Amino acid sequence: MAKGMTQTGLAIALGVSFQQVQKYEKGINRIGASRLWDICEVLDVAVVYFFEGLSRGGKENLQPALSSRAIKLAKAIDEIQNDDVKTHFLRLVRSYTKSA
């Protein structure tokens, strides 16, 4: 979602089934290094994209993934052309999180 591609689109680009992509996402099937490389090429990202925010400290230090709503919000904010408007919007959102 963060790269604007559906699971079906990714599956077609990789030459695998939609179900296979779901298994990769859910961790049911492991992704080998060559398949990870293929995915990175399709999504136009570096391999480290999938490891950002992870530490060597183990699973307890992993950061939760962003929700689809948070990704949509981030994309919408990124489409705003005016940097001042982006800054004010961020301040507004932060003020709501502090008051909640």
Secondary structure as the mmCIF struct_conf table of DSSP 4:
data_model
#
loop_
_struct_conf.conf_type_id
_struct_conf.id
_struct_conf.beg_label_comp_id
_struct_conf.beg_label_asym_id
_struct_conf.beg_label_seq_id
_struct_conf.end_label_comp_id
_struct_conf.end_label_asym_id
_struct_conf.end_label_seq_id
TURN_TY1_P TURN_TY1_P1 ALA A 2 LYS A 3
BEND BEND1 GLY A 4 GLY A 4
HELX_RH_AL_P HELX_RH_AL_P1 GLN A 7 LEU A 14
TURN_TY1_P TURN_TY1_P2 GLY A 15 GLY A 15
BEND BEND2 VAL A 16 VAL A 16
HELX_RH_AL_P HELX_RH_AL_P2 PHE A 18 LYS A 26
TURN_TY1_P TURN_TY1_P3 GLY A 27 GLY A 27
BEND BEND3 ILE A 28 ASN A 29
HELX_RH_AL_P HELX_RH_AL_P3 ALA A 33 LEU A 43
TURN_TY1_P TURN_TY1_P4 ASP A 44 ASP A 44
HELX_RH_3T_P HELX_RH_3T_P1 VAL A 47 PHE A 50
TURN_TY1_P TURN_TY1_P5 PHE A 51 GLY A 53
TURN_TY1_P TURN_TY1_P6 ARG A 56 GLY A 57
HELX_RH_3T_P HELX_RH_3T_P2 LYS A 59 ASN A 61
HELX_LH_PP_P HELX_LH_PP_P1 LEU A 62 SER A 67
HELX_RH_AL_P HELX_RH_AL_P4 SER A 68 ASP A 78
TURN_TY1_P TURN_TY1_P7 GLU A 79 GLU A 79
HELX_RH_AL_P HELX_RH_AL_P5 ASP A 83 SER A 99
#
